[in-house]
Amino acid sequence: MKKSNSFEFLQNLTEKDFDEMIKNSPSLQKHFEESRRIFNSIPKEELTKALKR
Amino acid sequence: MEKPSYPFKSTENHRYYYFQSIGKSVIPKIVVYQPLEGSDNVVELAFGNLMPNFSIDVFAIDDNDDMSIVITTVIYTIFDYLNYYPEKKVYFKGSTPSRTRLYRVAIAKMIDKIEPIYQVYGLISDSEMEIFNKNQTYIAYLISRKNEKIK
């Protein structure tokens, strides 16, 4: 059985496998929540400057 | 001088990138690109260690002493991602203040090289964004391609 830290193992994973990984990752979810909270607090005018480019 | 980085690969649709951190141990790192809810073109990025229980831990600390190389590698995945999705904007922050600072250091080192191609914004606070300034502390970043057409 290939070691889960080997590149070969990673290359054999599908996007569905990675999708499952995300569901299984509480620290990742928490990080995304915090990250989103910060993004959503940016005033619209500030965002528009950056997103319109 | 270009910072060293690890070779990386991605899944077919480039929503996930992966590479190995090599030092005292070999640690698989996973970079996740996820659409930001409520925004058409913004994706958010996070990365972490692939754990034995098949989860991604964004707070994991390891002994490889290569976080600056890891961070540089993550940034290079952004450029690759934007090559495939030139209309997207990638939003990210570190999972810790230290990692957020390392992003600034890595971007500052390469900014002269990438500035013709990529627009980098830094979020100074919850309410103020500016074009990246290497002498400014930021809490998050936004990177996009200046020219959306792939050359």
N, CA and C atoms of all chains as a GROMACS GRO file, in nm:
protein
  612
    1MET      N    1   0.085  -0.120   0.000
    1MET     CA    2   0.000   0.000   0.000
    1MET      C    3   0.088   0.125   0.000
    2LYS      N    4   0.059   0.221  -0.089
    2LYS     CA    5   0.145   0.339  -0.100
    2LYS      C    6   0.128   0.425   0.026
    3LYS      N    7   0.239   0.483   0.069
    3LYS     CA    8   0.235   0.570   0.185
    3LYS      C    9   0.152   0.694   0.148
    4SER      N   10   0.074   0.740   0.245
    4SER     CA   11  -0.015   0.853   0.215
    4SER      C   12   0.062   0.983   0.202
    5ASN      N   13   0.194   0.983   0.236
    5ASN     CA   14   0.267   1.107   0.216
    5ASN      C   15   0.346   1.105   0.085
    6SER      N   16   0.330   1.000   0.005
    6SER     CA   17   0.406   0.993  -0.119
    6SER      C   18   0.332   1.070  -0.229
    7PHE      N   19   0.412   1.123  -0.321
    7PHE     CA   20   0.356   1.199  -0.431
    7PHE      C   21   0.267   1.112  -0.516
    8GLU      N   22   0.310   0.987  -0.530
    8GLU     CA   23   0.235   0.893  -0.612
    8GLU      C   24   0.094   0.874  -0.556
    9PHE      N   25   0.087   0.864  -0.426
    9PHE     CA   26  -0.042   0.850  -0.359
    9PHE      C   27  -0.130   0.972  -0.389
   10LEU      N   28  -0.071   1.089  -0.376
   10LEU     CA   29  -0.147   1.212  -0.398
   10LEU      C   30  -0.194   1.221  -0.542
   11GLN      N   31  -0.108   1.178  -0.634
   11GLN     CA   32  -0.145   1.188  -0.776
   11GLN      C   33  -0.262   1.097  -0.812
   12ASN      N   34  -0.281   0.993  -0.734
   12ASN     CA   35  -0.391   0.901  -0.763
   12ASN      C   36  -0.524   0.945  -0.703
   13LEU      N   37  -0.522   1.053  -0.627
   13LEU     CA   38  -0.646   1.101  -0.568
   13LEU      C   39  -0.727   1.178  -0.672
   14THR      N   40  -0.858   1.165  -0.664
   14THR     CA   41  -0.945   1.240  -0.755
   14THR      C   42  -0.992   1.366  -0.684
   15GLU      N   43  -1.057   1.454  -0.759
   15GLU     CA   44  -1.112   1.575  -0.696
   15GLU      C   45  -1.217   1.538  -0.592
   16LYS      N   46  -1.289   1.430  -0.617
   16LYS     CA   47  -1.389   1.384  -0.518
   16LYS      C   48  -1.320   1.347  -0.387
   17ASP      N   49  -1.203   1.283  -0.398
   17ASP     CA   50  -1.128   1.246  -0.276
   17ASP      C   51  -1.091   1.373  -0.199
   18PHE      N   52  -1.046   1.472  -0.273
   18PHE     CA   53  -1.009   1.598  -0.207
   18PHE      C   54  -1.134   1.666  -0.149
   19ASP      N   55  -1.246   1.658  -0.220
   19ASP     CA   56  -1.370   1.715  -0.167
   19ASP      C   57  -1.405   1.651  -0.033
   20GLU      N   58  -1.385   1.521  -0.024
   20GLU     CA   59  -1.413   1.449   0.101
   20GLU      C   60  -1.318   1.494   0.212
   21MET      N   61  -1.193   1.517   0.173
   21MET     CA   62  -1.092   1.564   0.269
   21MET      C   63  -1.138   1.694   0.334
   22ILE      N   64  -1.191   1.782   0.251
   22ILE     CA   65  -1.234   1.914   0.302
   22ILE      C   66  -1.346   1.897   0.404
   23LYS      N   67  -1.439   1.808   0.373
   23LYS     CA   68  -1.553   1.786   0.466
   23LYS      C   69  -1.502   1.734   0.599
   24ASN      N   70  -1.388   1.666   0.594
   24ASN     CA   71  -1.331   1.600   0.710
   24ASN      C   72  -1.233   1.690   0.786
   25SER      N   73  -1.229   1.819   0.753
   25SER     CA   74  -1.122   1.906   0.802
   25SER      C   75  -1.177   2.025   0.881
   26PRO      N   76  -1.198   2.011   1.010
   26PRO     CA   77  -1.256   2.119   1.089
   26PRO      C   78  -1.169   2.244   1.095
   27SER      N   79  -1.036   2.227   1.100
   27SER     CA   80  -0.952   2.347   1.109
   27SER      C   81  -0.956   2.425   0.977
   28LEU      N   82  -0.967   2.355   0.866
   28LEU     CA   83  -0.979   2.421   0.736
   28LEU      C   84  -1.110   2.498   0.728
   29GLN      N   85  -1.218   2.435   0.774
   29GLN     CA   86  -1.349   2.500   0.771
   29GLN      C   87  -1.347   2.627   0.858
   30LYS      N   88  -1.284   2.615   0.974
   30LYS     CA   89  -1.277   2.728   1.067
   30LYS      C   90  -1.197   2.843   1.005
   31HIS      N   91  -1.088   2.805   0.940
   31HIS     CA   92  -1.004   2.906   0.874
   31HIS      C   93  -1.082   2.978   0.764
   32PHE      N   94  -1.153   2.901   0.683
   32PHE     CA   95  -1.232   2.961   0.575
   32PHE      C   96  -1.341   3.053   0.630
   33GLU      N   97  -1.401   3.013   0.742
   33GLU     CA   98  -1.505   3.097   0.803
   33GLU      C   99  -1.447   3.232   0.845
   34GLU      N  100  -1.334   3.227   0.909
   34GLU     CA  101  -1.269   3.351   0.956
   34GLU      C  102  -1.227   3.437   0.838
   35SER      N  103  -1.172   3.372   0.739
   35SER     CA  104  -1.126   3.439   0.618
   35SER      C  105  -1.243   3.509   0.548
   36ARG      N  106  -1.355   3.439   0.541
   36ARG     CA  107  -1.475   3.492   0.477
   36ARG      C  108  -1.531   3.610   0.557
   37ARG      N  109  -1.526   3.598   0.689
   37ARG     CA  110  -1.577   3.704   0.775
   37ARG      C  111  -1.501   3.834   0.746
   38ILE      N  112  -1.371   3.821   0.733
   38ILE     CA  113  -1.289   3.939   0.705
   38ILE      C  114  -1.324   3.994   0.566
   39PHE      N  115  -1.335   3.905   0.467
   39PHE     CA  116  -1.365   3.950   0.331
   39PHE      C  117  -1.498   4.023   0.326
   40ASN      N  118  -1.597   3.966   0.395
   40ASN     CA  119  -1.732   4.024   0.392
   40ASN      C  120  -1.743   4.156   0.467
   41SER      N  121  -1.640   4.187   0.546
   41SER     CA  122  -1.644   4.313   0.620
   41SER      C  123  -1.579   4.427   0.541
   42ILE      N  124  -1.519   4.393   0.427
   42ILE     CA  125  -1.456   4.497   0.344
   42ILE      C  126  -1.566   4.582   0.282
   43PRO      N  127  -1.557   4.714   0.295
   43PRO     CA  128  -1.662   4.799   0.235
   43PRO      C  129  -1.669   4.779   0.085
   44LYS      N  130  -1.789   4.787   0.031
   44LYS     CA  131  -1.812   4.759  -0.109
   44LYS      C  132  -1.724   4.844  -0.201
   45GLU      N  133  -1.709   4.973  -0.164
   45GLU     CA  134  -1.632   5.062  -0.251
   45GLU      C  135  -1.486   5.017  -0.258
   46GLU      N  136  -1.432   4.967  -0.146
   46GLU     CA  137  -1.294   4.920  -0.145
   46GLU      C  138  -1.280   4.797  -0.233
   47LEU      N  139  -1.377   4.708  -0.222
   47LEU     CA  140  -1.373   4.586  -0.302
   47LEU      C  141  -1.388   4.615  -0.450
   48THR      N  142  -1.477   4.705  -0.482
   48THR     CA  143  -1.504   4.739  -0.622
   48THR      C  144  -1.377   4.787  -0.690
   49LYS      N  145  -1.298   4.864  -0.617
   49LYS     CA  146  -1.170   4.911  -0.671
   49LYS      C  147  -1.086   4.794  -0.718
   50ALA      N  148  -1.077   4.693  -0.633
   50ALA     CA  149  -0.990   4.579  -0.662
   50ALA      C  150  -1.054   4.482  -0.762
   51LEU      N  151  -1.183   4.460  -0.750
   51LEU     CA  152  -1.246   4.356  -0.832
   51LEU      C  153  -1.276   4.400  -0.974
   52LYS      N  154  -1.279   4.532  -0.994
   52LYS     CA  155  -1.313   4.580  -1.127
   52LYS      C  156  -1.195   4.573  -1.222
   53ARG      N  157  -1.072   4.559  -1.167
   53ARG     CA  158  -0.954   4.559  -1.255
   53ARG      C  159  -0.948   4.432  -1.340
   54MET      N  160   1.669   3.800  -0.577
   54MET     CA  161   1.698   3.655  -0.589
   54MET      C  162   1.571   3.575  -0.566
   55GLU      N  163   1.543   3.478  -0.652
   55GLU     CA  164   1.420   3.401  -0.640
   55GLU      C  165   1.426   3.308  -0.520
   56LYS      N  166   1.314   3.304  -0.446
   56LYS     CA  167   1.310   3.216  -0.330
   56LYS      C  168   1.289   3.075  -0.378
   57PRO      N  169   1.349   2.976  -0.307
   57PRO     CA  170   1.325   2.838  -0.346
   57PRO      C  171   1.181   2.798  -0.318
   58SER      N  172   1.136   2.697  -0.394
   58SER     CA  173   1.001   2.648  -0.375
   58SER      C  174   1.001   2.499  -0.406
   59TYR      N  175   0.891   2.432  -0.373
   59TYR     CA  176   0.877   2.290  -0.401
   59TYR      C  177   0.803   2.270  -0.534
   60PRO      N  178   0.833   2.163  -0.605
   60PRO     CA  179   0.752   2.132  -0.723
   60PRO      C  180   0.612   2.093  -0.677
   61PHE      N  181   0.513   2.127  -0.756
   61PHE     CA  182   0.376   2.096  -0.717
   61PHE      C  183   0.298   2.042  -0.836
   62LYS      N  184   0.185   1.981  -0.804
   62LYS     CA  185   0.093   1.936  -0.908
   62LYS      C  186  -0.047   1.978  -0.869
   63SER      N  187  -0.140   1.964  -0.963
   63SER     CA  188  -0.278   2.000  -0.932
   63SER      C  189  -0.372   1.893  -0.982
   64THR      N  190  -0.494   1.898  -0.934
   64THR     CA  191  -0.599   1.812  -0.986
   64THR      C  192  -0.642   1.867  -1.122
   65GLU      N  193  -0.725   1.791  -1.189
   65GLU     CA  194  -0.762   1.823  -1.327
   65GLU      C  195  -0.820   1.964  -1.343
   66ASN      N  196  -0.907   2.002  -1.250
   66ASN     CA  197  -0.971   2.133  -1.260
   66ASN      C  198  -0.901   2.241  -1.177
   67HIS      N  199  -0.784   2.203  -1.126
   67HIS     CA  200  -0.699   2.299  -1.053
   67HIS      C  201  -0.766   2.356  -0.928
   68ARG      N  202  -0.860   2.282  -0.871
   68ARG     CA  203  -0.919   2.329  -0.744
   68ARG      C  204  -0.831   2.291  -0.626
   69TYR      N  205  -0.745   2.194  -0.650
   69TYR     CA  206  -0.654   2.148  -0.545
   69TYR      C  207  -0.512   2.135  -0.602
   70TYR      N  208  -0.419   2.180  -0.523
   70TYR     CA  209  -0.278   2.162  -0.555
   70TYR      C  210  -0.214   2.085  -0.441
   71TYR      N  211  -0.104   2.017  -0.471
   71TYR     CA  212  -0.036   1.943  -0.366
   71TYR      C  213   0.113   1.938  -0.393
   72PHE      N  214   0.187   1.933  -0.285
   72PHE     CA  215   0.331   1.919  -0.294
   72PHE      C  216   0.380   1.858  -0.163
   73GLN      N  217   0.508   1.828  -0.159
   73GLN     CA  218   0.566   1.768  -0.039
   73GLN      C  219   0.667   1.864   0.023
   74SER      N  220   0.654   1.880   0.151
   74SER     CA  221   0.755   1.953   0.227
   74SER      C  222   0.858   1.848   0.270
   75ILE      N  223   0.984   1.874   0.239
   75ILE     CA  224   1.085   1.772   0.267
   75ILE      C  225   1.190   1.827   0.362
   76GLY      N  226   1.203   1.757   0.473
   76GLY     CA  227   1.301   1.798   0.574
   76GLY      C  228   1.326   1.680   0.665
   77LYS      N  229   1.303   1.697   0.794
   77LYS     CA  230   1.316   1.585   0.888
   77LYS      C  231   1.216   1.475   0.853
   78SER      N  232   1.104   1.518   0.796
   78SER     CA  233   1.007   1.420   0.746
   78SER      C  234   0.946   1.472   0.616
   79VAL      N  235   0.878   1.382   0.547
   79VAL     CA  236   0.811   1.421   0.422
   79VAL      C  237   0.665   1.448   0.456
   80ILE      N  238   0.622   1.572   0.432
   80ILE     CA  239   0.487   1.609   0.473
   80ILE      C  240   0.408   1.658   0.352
   81PRO      N  241   0.301   1.590   0.320
   81PRO     CA  242   0.220   1.636   0.206
   81PRO      C  243   0.142   1.762   0.244
   82LYS      N  244   0.147   1.859   0.155
   82LYS     CA  245   0.074   1.985   0.175
   82LYS      C  246  -0.034   1.994   0.068
   83ILE      N  247  -0.150   2.036   0.108
   83ILE     CA  248  -0.262   2.049   0.016
   83ILE      C  249  -0.304   2.196   0.011
   84VAL      N  250  -0.319   2.248  -0.110
   84VAL     CA  251  -0.366   2.386  -0.128
   84VAL      C  252  -0.507   2.378  -0.187
   85VAL      N  253  -0.600   2.446  -0.123
   85VAL     CA  254  -0.740   2.439  -0.164
   85VAL      C  255  -0.785   2.572  -0.224
   86TYR      N  256  -0.849   2.566  -0.339
   86TYR     CA  257  -0.910   2.685  -0.399
   86TYR      C  258  -1.061   2.664  -0.397
   87GLN      N  259  -1.130   2.753  -0.329
   87GLN     CA  260  -1.274   2.736  -0.309
   87GLN      C  261  -1.345   2.866  -0.348
   88PRO      N  262  -1.450   2.857  -0.431
   88PRO     CA  263  -1.523   2.979  -0.466
   88PRO      C  264  -1.573   3.049  -0.341
   89LEU      N  265  -1.564   3.180  -0.340
   89LEU     CA  266  -1.612   3.258  -0.226
   89LEU      C  267  -1.760   3.283  -0.246
   90GLU      N  268  -1.841   3.241  -0.150
   90GLU     CA  269  -1.985   3.257  -0.161
   90GLU      C  270  -2.023   3.402  -0.180
   91GLY      N  271  -2.112   3.425  -0.274
   91GLY     CA  272  -2.162   3.561  -0.295
   91GLY      C  273  -2.076   3.644  -0.388
   92SER      N  274  -1.968   3.584  -0.437
   92SER     CA  275  -1.882   3.659  -0.528
   92SER      C  276  -1.857   3.577  -0.653
   93ASP      N  277  -1.877   3.638  -0.769
   93ASP     CA  278  -1.865   3.561  -0.894
   93ASP      C  279  -1.724   3.515  -0.922
   94ASN      N  280  -1.631   3.605  -0.904
   94ASN     CA  281  -1.497   3.576  -0.953
   94ASN      C  282  -1.391   3.559  -0.847
   95VAL      N  283  -1.429   3.564  -0.721
   95VAL     CA  284  -1.328   3.553  -0.616
   95VAL      C  285  -1.324   3.411  -0.561
   96VAL      N  286  -1.204   3.357  -0.553
   96VAL     CA  287  -1.186   3.227  -0.488
   96VAL      C  288  -1.099   3.250  -0.364
   97GLU      N  289  -1.124   3.170  -0.262
   97GLU     CA  290  -1.040   3.181  -0.144
   97GLU      C  291  -0.947   3.061  -0.138
   98LEU      N  292  -0.829   3.087  -0.083
   98LEU     CA  293  -0.726   2.985  -0.080
   98LEU      C  294  -0.691   2.953   0.064
   99ALA      N  295  -0.660   2.827   0.088
   99ALA     CA  296  -0.606   2.786   0.218
   99ALA      C  297  -0.516   2.668   0.191
  100PHE      N  298  -0.422   2.645   0.281
  100PHE     CA  299  -0.339   2.526   0.267
  100PHE      C  300  -0.313   2.466   0.404
  101GLY      N  301  -0.280   2.337   0.402
  101GLY     CA  302  -0.249   2.271   0.529
  101GLY      C  303  -0.182   2.138   0.504
  102ASN      N  304  -0.152   2.072   0.614
  102ASN     CA  305  -0.090   1.939   0.607
  102ASN      C  306  -0.196   1.833   0.587
  103LEU      N  307  -0.167   1.737   0.501
  103LEU     CA  308  -0.255   1.620   0.491
  103LEU      C  309  -0.222   1.528   0.609
  104MET      N  310  -0.320   1.506   0.694
  104MET     CA  311  -0.299   1.427   0.815
  104MET      C  312  -0.328   1.280   0.789
  105PRO      N  313  -0.278   1.191   0.878
  105PRO     CA  314  -0.303   1.047   0.858
  105PRO      C  315  -0.451   1.011   0.854
  106ASN      N  316  -0.535   1.093   0.918
  106ASN     CA  317  -0.679   1.062   0.915
  106ASN      C  318  -0.748   1.123   0.793
  107PHE      N  319  -0.668   1.164   0.695
  107PHE     CA  320  -0.720   1.213   0.567
  107PHE      C  321  -0.794   1.345   0.582
  108SER      N  322  -0.748   1.427   0.676
  108SER     CA  323  -0.802   1.562   0.688
  108SER      C  324  -0.689   1.660   0.658
  109ILE      N  325  -0.726   1.786   0.637
  109ILE     CA  326  -0.626   1.890   0.613
  109ILE      C  327  -0.619   1.978   0.737
  110ASP      N  328  -0.503   1.987   0.796
  110ASP     CA  329  -0.487   2.066   0.917
  110ASP      C  330  -0.411   2.195   0.882
  111VAL      N  331  -0.480   2.309   0.892
  111VAL     CA  332  -0.416   2.436   0.853
  111VAL      C  333  -0.334   2.495   0.967
  112PHE      N  334  -0.347   2.438   1.087
  112PHE     CA  335  -0.272   2.490   1.200
  112PHE      C  336  -0.152   2.402   1.240
  113ALA      N  337  -0.133   2.295   1.166
  113ALA     CA  338  -0.027   2.200   1.202
  113ALA      C  339   0.109   2.267   1.199
  114ILE      N  340   0.189   2.233   1.298
  114ILE     CA  341   0.327   2.281   1.304
  114ILE      C  342   0.416   2.160   1.289
  115ASP      N  343   0.514   2.170   1.203
  115ASP     CA  344   0.603   2.056   1.185
  115ASP      C  345   0.748   2.099   1.197
  116ASP      N  346   0.836   2.001   1.191
  116ASP     CA  347   0.978   2.023   1.219
  116ASP      C  348   1.065   2.048   1.100
  117ASN      N  349   1.004   2.070   0.983
  117ASN     CA  350   1.085   2.079   0.862
  117ASN      C  351   1.153   2.215   0.845
  118ASP      N  352   1.109   2.312   0.925
  118ASP     CA  353   1.176   2.443   0.924
  118ASP      C  354   1.184   2.503   0.784
  119ASP      N  355   1.078   2.491   0.711
  119ASP     CA  356   1.078   2.538   0.572
  119ASP      C  357   0.953   2.620   0.538
  120MET      N  358   0.895   2.684   0.636
  120MET     CA  359   0.767   2.750   0.612
  120MET      C  360   0.777   2.858   0.504
  121SER      N  361   0.891   2.925   0.495
  121SER     CA  362   0.901   3.028   0.391
  121SER      C  363   0.902   2.964   0.252
  122ILE      N  364   0.961   2.846   0.241
  122ILE     CA  365   0.961   2.775   0.112
  122ILE      C  366   0.818   2.727   0.081
  123VAL      N  367   0.751   2.678   0.184
  123VAL     CA  368   0.613   2.632   0.167
  123VAL      C  369   0.525   2.749   0.121
  124ILE      N  370   0.537   2.861   0.187
  124ILE     CA  371   0.456   2.979   0.153
  124ILE      C  372   0.485   3.025   0.009
  125THR      N  373   0.612   3.025  -0.029
  125THR     CA  374   0.648   3.063  -0.166
  125THR      C  375   0.585   2.967  -0.265
  126THR      N  376   0.586   2.839  -0.232
  126THR     CA  377   0.526   2.738  -0.319
  126THR      C  378   0.376   2.765  -0.334
  127VAL      N  379   0.310   2.794  -0.224
  127VAL     CA  380   0.166   2.824  -0.228
  127VAL      C  381   0.140   2.943  -0.320
  128ILE      N  382   0.224   3.044  -0.311
  128ILE     CA  383   0.207   3.162  -0.398
  128ILE      C  384   0.225   3.123  -0.545
  129TYR      N  385   0.320   3.037  -0.572
  129TYR     CA  386   0.340   2.994  -0.711
  129TYR      C  387   0.219   2.916  -0.763
  130THR      N  388   0.148   2.846  -0.673
  130THR     CA  389   0.026   2.777  -0.717
  130THR      C  390  -0.079   2.880  -0.758
  131ILE      N  391  -0.077   2.996  -0.693
  131ILE     CA  392  -0.173   3.102  -0.731
  131ILE      C  393  -0.150   3.143  -0.876
  132PHE      N  394  -0.025   3.161  -0.913
  132PHE     CA  395   0.004   3.203  -1.051
  132PHE      C  396  -0.039   3.095  -1.149
  133ASP      N  397  -0.016   2.970  -1.112
  133ASP     CA  398  -0.057   2.861  -1.199
  133ASP      C  399  -0.210   2.859  -1.212
  134TYR      N  400  -0.277   2.872  -1.099
  134TYR     CA  401  -0.424   2.873  -1.097
  134TYR      C  402  -0.478   2.985  -1.188
  135LEU      N  403  -0.419   3.103  -1.175
  135LEU     CA  404  -0.467   3.218  -1.252
  135LEU      C  405  -0.434   3.204  -1.401
  136ASN      N  406  -0.340   3.119  -1.432
  136ASN     CA  407  -0.311   3.089  -1.572
  136ASN      C  408  -0.429   3.016  -1.636
  137TYR      N  409  -0.492   2.928  -1.557
  137TYR     CA  410  -0.606   2.852  -1.607
  137TYR      C  411  -0.737   2.928  -1.592
  138TYR      N  412  -0.742   3.015  -1.492
  138TYR     CA  413  -0.862   3.093  -1.465
  138TYR      C  414  -0.826   3.242  -1.456
  139PRO      N  415  -0.791   3.302  -1.567
  139PRO     CA  416  -0.738   3.439  -1.564
  139PRO      C  417  -0.839   3.544  -1.519
  140GLU      N  418  -0.968   3.509  -1.521
  140GLU     CA  419  -1.070   3.604  -1.478
  140GLU      C  420  -1.089   3.603  -1.326
  141LYS      N  421  -1.031   3.507  -1.257
  141LYS     CA  422  -1.052   3.493  -1.113
  141LYS      C  423  -0.960   3.584  -1.034
  142LYS      N  424  -1.001   3.607  -0.910
  142LYS     CA  425  -0.916   3.678  -0.815
  142LYS      C  426  -0.901   3.588  -0.694
  143VAL      N  427  -0.779   3.574  -0.646
  143VAL     CA  428  -0.753   3.482  -0.537
  143VAL      C  429  -0.734   3.560  -0.409
  144TYR      N  430  -0.815   3.526  -0.310
  144TYR     CA  431  -0.813   3.594  -0.180
  144TYR      C  432  -0.757   3.498  -0.076
  145PHE      N  433  -0.666   3.545   0.009
  145PHE     CA  434  -0.609   3.454   0.108
  145PHE      C  435  -0.550   3.531   0.226
  146LYS      N  436  -0.541   3.460   0.335
  146LYS     CA  437  -0.470   3.507   0.454
  146LYS      C  438  -0.404   3.386   0.516
  147GLY      N  439  -0.309   3.409   0.601
  147GLY     CA  440  -0.245   3.296   0.669
  147GLY      C  441  -0.338   3.241   0.777
  148SER      N  442  -0.320   3.115   0.812
  148SER     CA  443  -0.401   3.057   0.918
  148SER      C  444  -0.356   3.110   1.054
  149THR      N  445  -0.237   3.170   1.057
  149THR     CA  446  -0.186   3.235   1.177
  149THR      C  447  -0.127   3.370   1.136
  150PRO      N  448  -0.115   3.466   1.229
  150PRO     CA  449  -0.054   3.596   1.195
  150PRO      C  450   0.088   3.579   1.138
  151SER      N  451   0.161   3.482   1.192
  151SER     CA  452   0.297   3.458   1.145
  151SER      C  453   0.298   3.418   0.997
  152ARG      N  454   0.204   3.332   0.958
  152ARG     CA  455   0.197   3.290   0.818
  152ARG      C  456   0.150   3.403   0.728
  153THR      N  457   0.060   3.487   0.780
  153THR     CA  458   0.017   3.604   0.703
  153THR      C  459   0.137   3.695   0.677
  154ARG      N  460   0.222   3.708   0.779
  154ARG     CA  461   0.342   3.790   0.763
  154ARG      C  462   0.438   3.726   0.664
  155LEU      N  463   0.450   3.595   0.665
  155LEU     CA  464   0.538   3.526   0.570
  155LEU      C  465   0.490   3.544   0.426
  156TYR      N  466   0.360   3.551   0.407
  156TYR     CA  467   0.306   3.580   0.273
  156TYR      C  468   0.357   3.717   0.228
  157ARG      N  469   0.353   3.814   0.321
  157ARG     CA  470   0.399   3.949   0.284
  157ARG      C  471   0.547   3.947   0.246
  158VAL      N  472   0.626   3.876   0.324
  158VAL     CA  473   0.771   3.870   0.298
  158VAL      C  474   0.797   3.806   0.161
  159ALA      N  475   0.726   3.696   0.134
  159ALA     CA  476   0.746   3.626   0.006
  159ALA      C  477   0.702   3.712  -0.111
  160ILE      N  478   0.587   3.777  -0.098
  160ILE     CA  479   0.537   3.862  -0.206
  160ILE      C  480   0.631   3.981  -0.227
  161ALA      N  481   0.678   4.038  -0.117
  161ALA     CA  482   0.770   4.153  -0.127
  161ALA      C  483   0.896   4.116  -0.205
  162LYS      N  484   0.945   3.996  -0.185
  162LYS     CA  485   1.067   3.952  -0.254
  162LYS      C  486   1.045   3.937  -0.404
  163MET      N  487   0.923   3.905  -0.444
  163MET     CA  488   0.900   3.877  -0.586
  163MET      C  489   0.819   3.987  -0.656
  164ILE      N  490   0.782   4.090  -0.581
  164ILE     CA  491   0.686   4.186  -0.635
  164ILE      C  492   0.734   4.254  -0.763
  165ASP      N  493   0.863   4.286  -0.769
  165ASP     CA  494   0.914   4.354  -0.890
  165ASP      C  495   0.900   4.266  -1.013
  166LYS      N  496   0.914   4.136  -0.992
  166LYS     CA  497   0.906   4.041  -1.103
  166LYS      C  498   0.762   4.016  -1.145
  167ILE      N  499   0.670   4.011  -1.049
  167ILE     CA  500   0.533   3.973  -1.081
  167ILE      C  501   0.443   4.091  -1.112
  168GLU      N  502   0.486   4.210  -1.072
  168GLU     CA  503   0.402   4.329  -1.085
  168GLU      C  504   0.354   4.357  -1.228
  169PRO      N  505   0.436   4.329  -1.332
  169PRO     CA  506   0.385   4.351  -1.468
  169PRO      C  507   0.267   4.261  -1.505
  170ILE      N  508   0.254   4.148  -1.438
  170ILE     CA  509   0.153   4.050  -1.477
  170ILE      C  510   0.038   4.042  -1.377
  171TYR      N  511   0.068   4.057  -1.251
  171TYR     CA  512  -0.033   4.037  -1.147
  171TYR      C  513  -0.057   4.163  -1.066
  172GLN      N  514  -0.183   4.181  -1.030
  172GLN     CA  515  -0.220   4.289  -0.940
  172GLN      C  516  -0.230   4.231  -0.800
  173VAL      N  517  -0.158   4.288  -0.708
  173VAL     CA  518  -0.162   4.239  -0.570
  173VAL      C  519  -0.217   4.349  -0.480
  174TYR      N  520  -0.322   4.316  -0.409
  174TYR     CA  521  -0.379   4.408  -0.311
  174TYR      C  522  -0.355   4.352  -0.172
  175GLY      N  523  -0.338   4.443  -0.078
  175GLY     CA  524  -0.328   4.402   0.061
  175GLY      C  525  -0.441   4.465   0.139
  176LEU      N  526  -0.492   4.389   0.234
  176LEU     CA  527  -0.598   4.440   0.321
  176LEU      C  528  -0.532   4.488   0.450
  177ILE      N  529  -0.537   4.621   0.471
  177ILE     CA  530  -0.469   4.678   0.588
  177ILE      C  531  -0.550   4.649   0.714
  178SER      N  532  -0.681   4.663   0.702
  178SER     CA  533  -0.769   4.638   0.814
  178SER      C  534  -0.898   4.586   0.755
  179ASP      N  535  -1.002   4.574   0.840
  179ASP     CA  536  -1.131   4.528   0.789
  179ASP      C  537  -1.191   4.621   0.685
  180SER      N  538  -1.136   4.741   0.676
  180SER     CA  539  -1.206   4.837   0.591
  180SER      C  540  -1.119   4.905   0.487
  181GLU      N  541  -0.994   4.868   0.477
  181GLU     CA  542  -0.907   4.940   0.384
  181GLU      C  543  -0.817   4.846   0.303
  182MET      N  544  -0.828   4.860   0.171
  182MET     CA  545  -0.743   4.782   0.081
  182MET      C  546  -0.653   4.877   0.004
  183GLU      N  547  -0.535   4.830  -0.030
  183GLU     CA  548  -0.448   4.913  -0.112
  183GLU      C  549  -0.363   4.823  -0.202
  184ILE      N  550  -0.304   4.884  -0.303
  184ILE     CA  551  -0.208   4.810  -0.384
  184ILE      C  552  -0.090   4.772  -0.295
  185PHE      N  553  -0.042   4.651  -0.310
  185PHE     CA  554   0.059   4.597  -0.220
  185PHE      C  555   0.180   4.688  -0.207
  186ASN      N  556   0.216   4.711  -0.083
  186ASN     CA  557   0.334   4.790  -0.049
  186ASN      C  558   0.420   4.704   0.041
  187LYS      N  559   0.542   4.679   0.001
  187LYS     CA  560   0.625   4.583   0.076
  187LYS      C  561   0.656   4.628   0.219
  188ASN      N  562   0.634   4.752   0.248
  188ASN     CA  563   0.662   4.801   0.384
  188ASN      C  564   0.539   4.807   0.474
  189GLN      N  565   0.427   4.759   0.423
  189GLN     CA  566   0.302   4.767   0.499
  189GLN      C  567   0.263   4.630   0.553
  190THR      N  568   0.207   4.628   0.672
  190THR     CA  569   0.155   4.503   0.728
  190THR      C  570   0.011   4.484   0.684
  191TYR      N  571  -0.022   4.363   0.640
  191TYR     CA  572  -0.156   4.334   0.592
  191TYR      C  573  -0.218   4.218   0.669
  192ILE      N  574  -0.350   4.209   0.662
  192ILE     CA  575  -0.418   4.098   0.727
  192ILE      C  576  -0.467   3.996   0.625
  193ALA      N  577  -0.467   4.034   0.498
  193ALA     CA  578  -0.508   3.942   0.391
  193ALA      C  579  -0.463   3.999   0.258
  194TYR      N  580  -0.474   3.920   0.154
  194TYR     CA  581  -0.426   3.962   0.022
  194TYR      C  582  -0.525   3.920  -0.086
  195LEU      N  583  -0.516   3.990  -0.200
  195LEU     CA  584  -0.598   3.957  -0.316
  195LEU      C  585  -0.508   3.967  -0.438
  196ILE      N  586  -0.498   3.859  -0.514
  196ILE     CA  587  -0.412   3.860  -0.633
  196ILE      C  588  -0.497   3.828  -0.756
  197SER      N  589  -0.474   3.903  -0.863
  197SER     CA  590  -0.543   3.876  -0.989
  197SER      C  591  -0.447   3.906  -1.103
  198ARG      N  592  -0.482   3.861  -1.222
  198ARG     CA  593  -0.401   3.891  -1.339
  198ARG      C  594  -0.436   4.030  -1.388
  199LYS      N  595  -0.336   4.104  -1.431
  199LYS     CA  596  -0.364   4.237  -1.486
  199LYS      C  597  -0.425   4.225  -1.624
  200ASN      N  598  -0.372   4.132  -1.702
  200ASN     CA  599  -0.424   4.115  -1.837
  200ASN      C  600  -0.493   3.981  -1.840
  201GLU      N  601  -0.625   3.980  -1.856
  201GLU     CA  602  -0.698   3.854  -1.843
  201GLU      C  603  -0.674   3.761  -1.959
  202LYS      N  604  -0.623   3.812  -2.069
  202LYS     CA  605  -0.603   3.725  -2.184
  202LYS      C  606  -0.477   3.644  -2.162
  203ILE      N  607  -0.481   3.517  -2.189
  203ILE     CA  608  -0.363   3.433  -2.174
  203ILE      C  609  -0.276   3.456  -2.297
  204LYS      N  610  -0.149   3.483  -2.273
  204LYS     CA  611  -0.059   3.511  -2.386
  204LYS      C  612  -0.007   3.378  -2.442
   0.00000   0.00000   0.00000
